[in-house]
Amino acid sequence: MKIKSLKRDILKKDSSKSSLKLHTFECRRSKRIERRVLSRCYTKLVTESVLGYFEILPAEIQYHIMKFLSVEELSILSLVSKAVRDFVLKYMLTPIKTNQFYPRPCDSIGRQTKLLRMWIVVSNHFKNLGLLVKRATCLFPTKERLKIMEKFFSQLAYFSDSTSHDALSCYGSFLFVFVKGWEEKECHRAFTYVSDMHNFYKKLLPVLSNKPGFLKDQELLVRCFYRCVFLDRCENSNEFGVWLSFILRSLPIVYQARLIFILYGPLSNATEGVNWNAMSEDSDSYSNAGDLADLALAIKALFKHKSCSDDDIISILEELTSCPKEWLMENTSYLLMLCGESICYKVLGSKAINGKMKELGRIITSFAVVFLHEELSIHWVVKLVLEIAFNLGSTKEVGSFFTSIMHTFSDCLMALHTEGSDAEIQSMLRAQSEMLKEFMLLSIKSQVCKTK
């Protein structure tokens, strides 16, 4: 029995040892096979993914590589494929600040040269950023594109004051490239979106509803915003008329005229605001072309774009030349002269039809004085008078029209005799004589033609 029990114990020990050995045995694996399997996995991942080998890299390394690309290179890269475009757009909208989206400093000799070159560099950089966002969002709906544009630009925070002249100018450069080539309806969506994002319509209404000059700081802000963002980047009169019509479209005629003067009226060096009294009768002499040229360009752009009817243009000019006080008649005539023959004829023709002969005579008289002062041919004024006379209904109205012109000349000479200077009297006499000479030459020519 003892021998049997001993054998049983030995067998148990042997079996326990063998089981222990089997449990602790490690299978031997080939590194070559592991590398082959891993290589096949990577090859399949690269061939099936849209980004190729770039898909294998972690996101941190991907973004680190993108930092070495310029804005122009990112813009071109976004055109490669839809997947690459989505990746570039995702990289652009990350909150991490990178130096590639900020303009580089400009080193040059001389402070003025440095400032000028720096501004050119900054402006071109924001144009390139606008092109980048334009290409990266080209297949998105307009509403989504505008949201992405605003989000990207707001993350830059390059300027401490977003309402400064430099900040708004850069934003205008960025926006103008972004919307370039869009249809007019899409541009109007962009205008509405930008105005709503900056809550600017609510800032505009108090400026227009209060007395001119009461909120001079807000007037300058309105002038800076609309001109820097929308108007000053226009390359031709058609674009200028489109964007100006967007600004004026929802306003009544009185507010339209006032806003045009805020945008393009002369500035005052004394008050550092819009010079509302520069054109009024309180001024000593009429303004030069520099003060009125921009106003005339705005009126011509609206007239050419056909966003306003002829009656609206006439109403805007009447409101403009009486805000806040009646303009000096020479300033009104000068503005009409700069607006061109078509607009001038419509305004004067409207006054003739409505029987405003006295006012018409004052404008024609002022035309003659302005043309002589600017050393222009008075033949244009005489031609305009004859065209108005031919379109009047009766000879009585024609007689009243010419009588009004002559009476205005005599009244002006009498007023200048008591209050004016010798130079003003000589200028008025010369204007009257030149007009009479032109009328006499035309009548002689017509008589000669009839006899032949």
C-alpha positions in Angstrom: 0.0 0.0 0.0 2.9 2.3 0.8 4.5 1.6 -2.5 1.3 2.4 -4.3 0.7 5.6 -2.5 4.3 6.7 -3.2 3.9 6.1 -6.9 0.7 8.1 -6.8 2.5 11.0 -5.2 5.3 10.9 -7.8 2.8 10.9 -10.6 1.0 13.9 -9.2 4.2 15.9 -8.9 5.2 15.0 -12.5 1.8 16.0 -13.8 1.9 19.3 -11.9 5.3 20.1 -13.3 4.2 19.3 -16.8 1.1 21.5 -16.5 3.2 24.3 -15.2 5.6 24.1 -18.1 2.7 24.2 -20.6 1.1 27.2 -18.9 4.3 29.3 -18.9 5.3 28.5 -22.5 5.4 31.7 -24.7 4.7 31.4 -28.4 7.5 32.7 -30.6 6.4 35.4 -33.2 8.2 36.7 -36.2 9.0 40.4 -36.4 9.1 40.2 -40.2 5.5 39.0 -40.3 4.5 41.8 -37.9 6.1 44.4 -40.1 4.5 42.9 -43.2 1.1 43.0 -41.6 1.6 46.6 -40.5 2.9 47.7 -43.9 -0.2 46.2 -45.5 -2.4 48.1 -43.1 -0.7 51.4 -43.9 -0.8 50.7 -47.6 -4.5 50.1 -47.5 -5.0 53.2 -45.3 -3.0 55.4 -47.7 -4.6 54.1 -50.9 -8.2 54.2 -49.6 -7.9 57.6 -47.8 -8.5 60.9 -49.6 -5.4 62.6 -48.0 -2.9 59.8 -48.7 0.1 59.7 -46.5 -1.1 62.9 -44.7 -3.9 60.8 -43.2 -1.4 58.7 -41.1 0.0 61.7 -39.3 -1.5 62.9 -36.0 -3.5 66.1 -36.0 -0.8 68.0 -34.1 1.8 67.2 -36.7 -0.6 68.0 -39.6 -1.3 71.5 -38.2 2.4 72.0 -37.5 3.2 71.3 -41.2 0.4 73.7 -42.3 2.1 76.5 -40.4 5.0 76.5 -42.8 2.7 77.4 -45.8 2.0 81.0 -46.8 -1.5 82.4 -47.3 -1.1 82.2 -51.1 0.0 78.5 -50.8 -3.0 77.7 -48.6 -5.2 79.4 -51.1 -3.9 77.2 -54.0 -4.0 74.1 -51.8 -7.7 74.6 -51.1 -8.4 74.1 -54.8 -6.8 70.6 -55.0 -9.8 68.6 -53.9 -12.9 68.7 -51.7 -11.1 66.7 -48.9 -8.1 69.0 -49.0 -10.3 72.0 -49.0 -12.2 70.8 -45.9 -8.9 70.2 -44.2 -7.6 73.7 -45.0 -10.9 75.2 -43.9 -10.8 73.3 -40.6 -7.3 74.5 -40.0 -8.3 78.1 -40.8 -11.1 78.0 -38.2 -9.0 76.6 -35.4 -8.8 79.0 -32.4 -5.0 78.6 -32.3 -3.3 81.8 -33.4 -0.6 81.4 -36.1 1.7 84.0 -37.5 1.0 83.1 -41.1 -2.4 84.9 -40.9 -0.9 88.2 -39.7 1.0 90.6 -42.0 4.8 90.6 -41.7 6.6 93.7 -40.5 8.3 95.8 -43.2 11.8 97.1 -42.7 12.8 100.1 -44.7 14.7 103.4 -44.4 12.7 106.4 -43.4 9.6 106.6 -41.3 7.2 107.8 -44.0 8.4 105.2 -46.5 8.2 102.5 -43.8 4.6 103.5 -42.9 3.6 103.6 -46.6 5.2 100.3 -47.4 3.8 98.7 -44.2 0.3 99.8 -45.2 0.6 98.4 -48.7 1.8 95.1 -47.2 -1.0 95.0 -44.7 -3.6 95.8 -47.4 -2.3 93.2 -49.8 -2.2 90.6 -47.0 -5.9 91.1 -46.2 -6.7 90.8 -49.9 -4.9 87.5 -50.0 -6.9 86.4 -46.9 -10.1 87.3 -48.7 -9.0 85.2 -51.7 -8.2 82.3 -49.4 -11.7 82.3 -47.7 -13.3 82.8 -51.1 -11.6 79.7 -52.6 -12.1 77.6 -49.4 -15.8 78.3 -49.4 -16.6 78.4 -53.1 -19.0 75.4 -53.0 -20.9 76.5 -49.9 -24.2 78.4 -49.9 -23.9 82.2 -49.6 -25.3 82.3 -46.1 -22.7 79.7 -44.9 -19.9 81.4 -46.7 -20.7 84.7 -45.0 -20.7 83.0 -41.6 -17.4 81.4 -42.2 -16.0 84.7 -43.5 -17.1 86.6 -40.4 -15.9 83.9 -38.0 -12.4 83.7 -39.6 -11.9 87.5 -39.7 -13.1 87.9 -36.1 -10.6 85.3 -34.9 -7.7 87.4 -36.3 -8.2 90.3 -33.9 -5.3 92.1 -35.6 -6.5 95.6 -34.6 -7.3 96.6 -31.0 -10.0 99.0 -32.2 -12.3 97.4 -34.8 -13.9 100.7 -35.7 -10.7 102.6 -36.5 -9.9 103.7 -40.0 -7.1 101.2 -40.5 -9.2 98.3 -39.2 -12.2 99.1 -41.4 -10.0 99.7 -44.5 -8.4 96.2 -44.0 -11.8 94.7 -43.5 -13.0 96.4 -46.7 -10.0 95.0 -48.7 -10.8 91.5 -47.3 -14.5 91.7 -48.0 -14.1 93.2 -51.5 -11.9 90.4 -52.8 -14.2 87.9 -51.1 -17.4 89.0 -52.9 -15.7 90.0 -56.2 -17.6 88.5 -59.1 -20.8 87.9 -57.2 -24.2 88.7 -58.7 -26.0 91.8 -57.4 -28.4 89.9 -55.3 -25.6 88.0 -53.6 -23.7 91.2 -53.0 -26.8 92.7 -51.3 -27.0 89.6 -49.0 -23.3 90.3 -48.1 -24.1 94.0 -47.4 -27.1 93.1 -45.2 -25.2 90.5 -43.3 -22.2 92.7 -42.6 -24.4 95.6 -41.6 -26.4 93.4 -39.2 -23.3 91.8 -37.7 -22.0 95.3 -36.9 -25.5 96.5 -35.8 -24.9 99.5 -38.0 -28.4 100.4 -39.1 -29.3 101.2 -35.5 -26.2 103.4 -35.3 -27.2 105.2 -38.5 -30.8 106.2 -37.7 -29.9 108.5 -34.7 -27.3 110.3 -36.9 -29.9 111.0 -39.7 -32.8 111.8 -37.4 -30.9 114.4 -35.3 -29.8 117.9 -36.5 -26.8 117.9 -38.8 -23.6 118.2 -36.8 -25.3 117.2 -33.5 -23.6 113.8 -33.4 -20.4 114.6 -35.2 -18.4 111.6 -33.9 -21.1 109.2 -35.0 -21.2 111.0 -38.4 -17.5 110.4 -38.9 -18.0 106.8 -37.9 -20.7 106.4 -40.5 -18.6 108.0 -43.1 -15.6 105.9 -42.3 -17.6 102.6 -42.1 -19.5 102.9 -45.4 -16.6 104.4 -47.4 -13.8 102.1 -46.1 -15.8 98.9 -46.2 -18.0 99.2 -49.2 -17.4 102.3 -51.4 -13.7 103.2 -51.7 -12.8 99.8 -53.1 -15.1 100.1 -56.1 -13.1 100.0 -59.4 -15.7 101.6 -61.7 -18.9 103.7 -61.5 -21.1 100.6 -62.0 -19.8 98.9 -58.8 -20.0 102.3 -57.0 -23.6 102.7 -58.0 -24.5 99.2 -56.9 -23.0 99.5 -53.4 -24.3 103.1 -52.9 -27.8 101.9 -53.8 -27.6 99.2 -51.2 -26.8 101.9 -48.6 -29.5 104.3 -49.6 -32.2 101.8 -50.6 -34.2 101.5 -47.4 -34.0 105.2 -46.5 -36.5 108.1 -47.3 -35.3 110.8 -49.7 -34.5 113.3 -47.0 -32.2 110.8 -45.2 -30.6 109.7 -48.5 -29.6 113.3 -49.3 -28.2 113.8 -45.8 -26.3 110.6 -45.9 -24.7 111.4 -49.2 -23.5 114.7 -47.7 -22.1 112.8 -44.7 -20.3 110.4 -46.9 -18.9 112.9 -49.5 -19.3 116.4 -48.1 -16.3 118.5 -47.1 -14.7 118.1 -43.7 -14.1 121.0 -41.3 -10.6 121.4 -39.8 -11.9 123.5 -36.9 -14.6 121.2 -35.6 -13.0 117.9 -36.9 -16.4 116.8 -38.4 -18.5 117.2 -41.5 -18.6 120.9 -42.6 -22.4 121.3 -43.0 -22.2 125.1 -43.6 -19.5 125.0 -46.3 -22.1 125.3 -49.2 -24.6 127.6 -47.5 -25.3 131.2 -48.3 -23.3 132.2 -45.2 -20.1 131.2 -46.9 -18.1 134.0 -48.5 -17.5 132.4 -51.9 -18.5 129.2 -53.7 -16.5 126.0 -53.2 -14.0 124.5 -55.6 -14.3 121.3 -57.6 -12.6 119.3 -54.9 -15.4 119.9 -52.4 -18.1 119.0 -54.9 -16.6 116.4 -57.2 -17.3 113.4 -54.9 -20.9 114.5 -54.4 -21.4 114.8 -58.1 -19.8 111.3 -58.7 -22.3 109.8 -56.2 -25.3 111.4 -57.9 -24.0 110.3 -61.4 -23.5 106.7 -60.1 -27.1 106.6 -58.8 -28.4 108.0 -62.1 -26.4 105.6 -64.2 -27.3 102.5 -62.1 -31.0 103.3 -62.5 -31.6 102.4 -58.9 -33.4 105.7 -58.5 -35.9 107.2 -60.9 -35.4 110.6 -62.5 -37.8 112.1 -60.0 -35.9 110.6 -57.1 -32.6 112.1 -58.4 -34.2 115.5 -58.7 -35.7 115.2 -55.2 -32.3 114.1 -53.8 -30.6 117.1 -55.4 -33.2 119.5 -54.0 -32.9 118.1 -50.5 -29.1 118.0 -50.8 -28.8 121.7 -51.8 -31.0 122.8 -49.0 -29.4 120.9 -46.1 -29.1 122.2 -43.5 -29.6 125.7 -45.1 -30.0 126.8 -48.7 -26.8 126.5 -50.6 -25.2 129.5 -52.3 -26.6 129.5 -55.8 -23.1 129.3 -57.3 -22.5 126.1 -55.4 -25.7 124.6 -56.6 -24.8 125.5 -60.2 -21.3 124.1 -59.8 -22.7 120.8 -58.5 -25.2 120.6 -61.4 -22.4 121.3 -63.9 -20.3 118.5 -62.4 -23.2 116.1 -62.5 -23.3 116.4 -66.3 -25.6 117.6 -69.0 -28.3 114.8 -68.7 -28.9 115.3 -64.9 -28.6 119.1 -65.3 -31.2 119.2 -68.0 -33.6 117.1 -66.1 -33.3 119.2 -63.0 -33.7 122.5 -64.8 -36.4 121.1 -67.1 -38.4 120.1 -64.0 -38.2 123.6 -62.6 -39.3 125.1 -65.9 -42.3 122.8 -66.2 -43.4 123.6 -62.6 -43.2 127.3 -63.3 -40.2 128.1 -61.1 -38.9 130.7 -63.5 -37.3 133.0 -60.8 -35.3 130.1 -59.4 -34.4 129.0 -62.9 -33.1 132.4 -63.8 -30.9 132.5 -60.7 -29.4 129.1 -61.6 -28.7 130.2 -65.2 -27.1 133.4 -64.0 -24.9 131.5 -61.6 -24.0 129.1 -64.4 -22.6 132.0 -66.4 -20.5 133.3 -63.5 -19.1 129.8 -62.6 -18.2 129.0 -66.2 -16.4 132.3 -66.6 -14.6 131.9 -63.3 -13.4 128.4 -64.3 -12.4 129.7 -67.8 -14.9 127.4 -69.6 -16.9 128.1 -72.7 -20.2 129.7 -72.0 -21.6 128.1 -75.1 -22.7 125.1 -73.0 -24.9 127.3 -70.8 -26.5 129.0 -73.9 -27.2 125.6 -75.4 -28.8 124.4 -72.2 -31.0 127.6 -72.1 -32.2 127.0 -75.7 -33.0 123.4 -75.1 -35.2 124.3 -72.1 -36.8 127.1 -74.1 -37.7 124.8 -77.0 -39.4 122.3 -74.6 -41.6 125.0 -73.0 -45.2 124.9 -73.9 -45.9 128.5 -75.2 -44.1 131.6 -76.3 -45.4 133.3 -73.1 -43.5 130.8 -70.9 -40.4 131.3 -73.1 -40.6 135.0 -72.7 -41.0 134.7 -69.0 -38.0 132.4 -68.9 -35.7 134.8 -70.7 -37.1 137.8 -68.8 -36.3 136.0 -65.5 -32.7 135.5 -66.6 -32.2 139.2 -67.5 -33.9 140.4 -64.3 -31.7 138.2 -62.2 -28.6 139.7 -63.8 -29.9 143.2 -63.1 -30.9 142.4 -59.5 -27.5 140.8 -58.8 -25.7 143.8 -60.2 -27.7 146.2 -58.0 -27.0 144.0 -54.9 -23.3 143.9 -55.7 -23.3 147.7 -56.3 -24.2 148.2 -52.6 -22.5 145.3 -50.9 -20.2 143.6 -53.4 -16.6 144.2 -54.4 -15.4 145.6 -57.7 -14.1 142.2 -58.8 -17.6 140.6 -58.2 -19.3 143.4 -60.2 -16.8 143.0 -63.1 -17.4 139.2 -63.0 -21.2 139.6 -63.2 -21.0 142.2 -66.0 -18.6 140.0 -68.0 -20.9 136.9 -67.6 -23.9 139.0 -68.8 -22.1 140.3 -71.8 -20.7 136.9 -72.8 -24.2 135.4 -72.6 -25.7 138.2 -74.7 -22.9 137.8 -77.2 -23.5 134.1 -77.6 -27.3 134.7 -78.1 -26.6 137.3 -80.7 -24.2 135.1 -82.6 -26.7 132.2 -82.6 -29.5 134.5 -83.9 -27.3 135.9 -86.6 -26.3 132.3 -87.7 -29.9 131.3 -87.8 -30.9 134.3 -89.9 -28.0 133.6 -92.4 -29.1 130.0 -92.7 -32.7 131.1 -93.5 -31.6 133.6 -96.2 -29.4 130.9 -97.8 
